[in-house]
Amino acid sequence: MYKNVPPRINLVAMEHEILEFWQAGGIFEQSLQRSEGKPRWVFYEGPPTANGTPGTHHVEARVFKD
C-alpha cells in the first residue's frame, strides 16, 4: 500500500508528484463537491486551541511572536 521511502529523497520532486496526482484526480474539487451543503468545519491550529476558540491571551502571544 505504501511506497518505500529511500534514506535520501528529493522532497521537491516528491511534492510535484503529489501535486500532479491531486490535479489529475481532481482531488480538491471532489472534496468540495462531497462537502457541498454540509455544515462547515473550522480547524484551529494545534494546542491550546485544538478543542475550542482561542482565548485573547493565545492570540496576543501568537501575534507578538510572529
C-alpha positions as CSV (number, residue, x, y, z in Angstrom):
1,M,0.0,0.0,0.0
2,Y,2.8,2.5,0.9
3,K,5.8,3.2,-1.2
4,N,9.2,2.5,0.3
5,V,11.0,5.8,1.0
6,P,14.7,5.7,0.5
7,P,17.0,7.2,3.1
8,R,17.8,10.1,0.7
9,I,14.8,11.6,-1.0
10,N,14.1,14.5,-3.3
11,L,11.4,16.3,-1.4
12,V,10.8,18.8,-4.2
13,A,10.2,16.0,-6.8
14,M,8.0,14.2,-4.3
15,E,5.9,17.3,-3.8
16,H,5.5,17.7,-7.5
17,E,4.4,14.1,-7.9
18,I,1.8,14.5,-5.2
19,L,0.5,17.8,-6.7
20,E,0.2,16.1,-10.1
21,F,-1.7,13.2,-8.5
22,W,-4.1,15.7,-6.9
23,Q,-4.6,17.7,-10.1
24,A,-5.1,14.7,-12.3
25,G,-7.6,13.2,-10.0
26,G,-9.4,16.4,-9.2
27,I,-9.0,15.6,-5.5
28,F,-9.6,19.1,-4.2
29,E,-12.6,19.6,-6.4
30,Q,-14.0,16.2,-5.2
31,S,-13.6,17.3,-1.6
32,L,-15.6,20.4,-2.3
33,Q,-18.3,18.5,-4.0
34,R,-18.6,15.9,-1.2
35,S,-19.0,18.6,1.4
36,E,-21.4,20.8,-0.5
37,G,-24.5,21.6,1.6
38,K,-23.0,20.2,4.8
39,P,-22.0,22.1,7.9
40,R,-18.7,24.0,7.7
41,W,-15.8,22.9,9.9
42,V,-13.2,25.2,11.4
43,F,-9.8,23.8,12.3
44,Y,-7.8,26.0,14.6
45,E,-4.0,25.4,14.7
46,G,-2.8,22.9,17.4
47,P,-3.0,23.2,21.1
48,P,-4.1,25.1,23.1
49,T,-6.9,26.0,20.7
50,A,-7.5,22.4,19.4
51,N,-10.6,22.0,21.4
52,G,-12.2,25.4,21.1
53,T,-11.8,29.0,20.1
54,P,-8.6,30.7,21.1
55,G,-8.6,33.0,24.1
56,T,-7.3,36.6,23.9
57,H,-4.1,35.5,25.6
58,H,-3.4,32.9,22.9
59,V,-4.0,35.3,20.1
60,E,-1.8,38.0,21.7
61,A,1.1,35.6,22.2
62,R,1.0,34.5,18.6
63,V,0.7,38.0,17.2
64,F,3.7,39.2,19.2
65,K,5.7,36.0,18.5
66,D,5.1,36.2,14.7
